[in-house]
C-alpha cells in the first residue's frame, strides 16, 4: 500500500478533564469512521494548557505510561483498528515529569514513546518548570503504512529534529502543538507569528522530502492568576513533500481535518529534489556546538 | 551602527563575458549611489550558466583568486567604499575548480573566500562535473556593519549550512543563486518550485533569527546542444528574522533591490523567539550520518 489517510483532531480544551477525554474518544471514533488510518491529537489535549503559570499542584494532572489515559486509548485503537498519536503529561517518577506522547497501534499496544526534547520557556509558556527534557532522541516508528516521526510543539522550530527523524526514515512527521497569541498582541504581529509557524514546518517538509502534519488546539484559555490568557490559533495543517498545504483547519473552531498521504509523491519529490544525497556530513560537526565564538572566516 | 543597507543585483547573463563584467561594474556603481553598504551579485554572473551541459572547454571560463575579475571588483569596491559579494568560477589548480565567491572590503582587499559546499547534479545543472566540493566550511565574515554568512545556491536547501553560519555569528546570510525552470514544466509545477525555494530560505531566517538575502539571475538561457534551456526565475528577495519578505524583485527583469537590515530587529526577534537557547546539542550527533538504517524507535 502506498497511500494512507491521516486525521488531525483540532480541539479546544475545557476545565473538566473527563469532558476532554470523552470528546477525544468521540473524535477518534469520528475520524475512524471517515477512514483515517492514523489519528493525531493535540499536545496535552486532556487538560487546559496549565503552563501559563508555575503551580506545583498541576503535577497532579500527570499520569504514568501506561496508565488510565493510555489504557483508554489503547482500547479505542483496538476497537477501531487505527493508530493513535496520543500526547499526554507523563509522570515518570516523583520529580521527573515529561511532555510526552505515545503511539498506539491497531492491536491496542503502545508501540512507541516520545518525550519532548526541546523545552520552551517564555512568558505564558513556563514549560521548563514542568517538563524534564526528553531523553528519547528523535524517534521514528514503523506503522506498516509508513514510518512516522513524532515531535512536539517547540520541536517544530528546530530543523535538527526534523532532519534526524527523516534520516531514521520518517515519511510523515506529526507535531502535536499548543501555540497561540497573547491577548495584547496586534494583528500584524499575530499574522507574522502564524505565518512563521507554518513556514518553518513547511520548510521541514521541503528540505527532507516528507509530509508534515501539525495539530494545534484552538480557542481562548486562561489558567492561573494574572496569566492574561492565550488565544490558541488552530490552523492545523498537512503539507506534502514540496511544502504545499494539502489540508488546513480554521483558526477558530474545533474540527477534524483529513489528508491522503501518498508515498509515491514522496518518492517522486526526492528523485527530483535529491537533497539528502548531497548533505556534507563531513562538515556538520559544528552543529553540536552551542555557539561558535570568534570564528575568523577563511 | 545598528542598521545598514544591502543591495541585490538581479541580472541576466549574456554570451559576451565582457558585457557581463561591464554591466556588473555599472550595477555596483548604481547600488553604491543608492546608499548600499554591501552589494551582492548572482552566482557565476560573469558567464551564461554553462552547467547545462558537460563540456571540458568550459573550464576556460574559470580564473584564479586573486585574478583579473577579482582585481577589477577590488578596485571598484575601494572606489565606492562598499563591500562586494562577488561570485565566480574559480580555477584553483588544473583539475580543481570551484563554484566560489569572494568577499571584497571597502579597502579593496579580499577579506574572505567561500567555496560552494553542496554541489547539485540534475538534468541541466551538471555541477558535479565542473565543481569540486568546497573545503571552506560554512563561513561568516565581519564587515564592521554586521557579520555576514555567504552560501551559494544549492546550499539554500540545507538547514545545516544556515545553522552553522548563524552559530558563527552571521546576522545576514547571502545566497547568490542561479535557479530556474525547465521549459517543459507546467504552471502549477513552476509555482510550487518557486514557493518552495522562498519558503525554505525564509525558514532559515526564522529558525536562526537572521536576515536572509537571495540573489538570483533572470531570463532564458540555452547553452550546449539539446540543453533545452532554463528560464531563470529572478524573484530575488530579502526577509527579516521573522521570515517576513521586506524587499522583492520581479520574475522577469533585471533590477537592483535594496533592503535596510536592522540589527535591533534581530535582537528583538531572538529575545522573543529564543530558539538558539534551547538547541539539544547533546542529541544531534546523528546529523553526521548519511542515513540511519533500521532504527527501531524507543
Interface residues (C-beta under 8 A of the other chain):
Chain A: X111 X112 X113 X114 X117 X118 X119 X120 X122 X133 X136 X137 X138 X139 X140 X141 X142 X154 X157 X158 X159 X160 X161 X163 X164 X167 X168 X169 X192 X193 X195 X196 X199 X200 X202 X203 X204 X206 X207 X242 X243 X244 X272 X273 X274 X275 X276 X278 X279 X280 X281 X283 X284 X285 X286 X287 X288 X289 X290 X291 X292 X295 X297 X298
Chain B: X111 X112 X113 X114 X117 X118 X119 X120 X122 X133 X136 X137 X138 X139 X140 X141 X142 X154 X157 X158 X159 X160 X161 X163 X164 X167 X168 X169 X192 X193 X195 X196 X199 X200 X202 X203 X204 X206 X207 X242 X243 X244 X272 X273 X274 X275 X276 X278 X279 X280 X281 X283 X284 X285 X286 X287 X288 X289 X290 X291 X292 X295 X297 X298
